[in-house]
């Protein structure tokens, strides 16, 4: 597997982890607000915002790292997918 593909998958995993963390922290802020007051809820919302910002930053980095179709060495994968879909790897009609 190409190193760019590995980096892409790793960064996508990090983005998903950040988004799940943000959702859990926000839910914790809602649940803790009545019991422990606004300061605790504000703390959890602040951490949730940092998690969302982290997901955005990692997503931007991933945009520049992700494989770019056939130019990244995945031409054989794309050709195999086309052949499985149509039975042929030809992209132009014969004349």
Phi, psi and omega in degrees: 000144182292145180294330177293323178294319178297315178298318180300311181296322178296315181293323176296320177298319179296319178299315180297318179298316178299318181292321176295318177300318178298317179295318180294317179294321178294317178298320177296323179294322179292318182288327183272346183301311181292327186279315188248001175094178186290330182296316179293317179298317179297323178297314181292322177295321177299315177294324177296321178296319177297323178294320178294317178297320176299318178296321179294316181296315179294324177296322177294317177299318180297326178303323182272348183260332189301153179297146183249061177061226184292337182287348182256014180094006181262017182299323180293324178293316179295321179294321179294322178293320178294319179294321178294326182282317188246345184088001181212151176260001180290136180258344180243146177290144178288149184253000000 
